[in-house]
Amino acid sequence: MSKTTESTSHYDHLEKMSTRDLLVNMNREDEKVAASVRAKIPQIEKLVDQIADRMLSGGRLFYLGAGTSGRLGILDASECPPTFGVDHGLVIGLIAGGDGAIRKAVEKAEDDAELGWKDLLEYDISENDSVVGIAASGTTPYVVGALKHANEKGILTGCITCNENTPVAAAAQYPIEVVVGPEFVTGSTRMKAGTAQKMVLNMISTSVMIKLGRVEGNKMVDMQLSNAKLVERGTKMVSEATGLSNEKAKKELLTHGSVRKAVQANKK
């Protein structure tokens, strides 16, 4: 199978380029990513609606990938609790080779077609849950195998890949194929492909969380108050919504523990 992600870069003799030329050319390639993602909004929309329906019924969202793709899924999952105030077990990121692979590659882990499903079984996955496989190449056995098993069990499956007509897309009920073209450094999918995957993951999780009622207006009313910056942000949100002074808003925020609760207790 011919992979766009492995095709030869449009640029050559990179080692002879000036720093400015390297940066300008990388940026030129990055500019193409948003347009590629935009073209797939109809597919993203379908997946978001399906995931949200299941999560409103008590289901969870699983991201599954290897290497950069797996790390991006874990990143997106790990940011949902502090941003939206949801439990850590609601959005779960899994990577081939386990948590140790977040920092260091685990040899041949992604080549095991049964390992992904075994990882999902550790979480007692059920029909209410959704699984999104992430694989720039679209061929990762760890992801393909997990999606196939999930389909057999009646579990919703989607994927994010950066090649067309891949085994991962064939195994997903709701495939998202964001083809961004050759990488600046040939085959380095942590670049444009990684950026595209990050954008789609942001779109999925943010849209789903809004549908779950975790945003009001345009505010993260359930965010965790885990540091001074977030307390300051929350104070401003409470003050704007209630008309309280910053001092009183902060006191109410810390008393009630969330923007949502502080605003509800002090509505104008």
Disulfide bonds with the S-S distance in Angstrom:
none
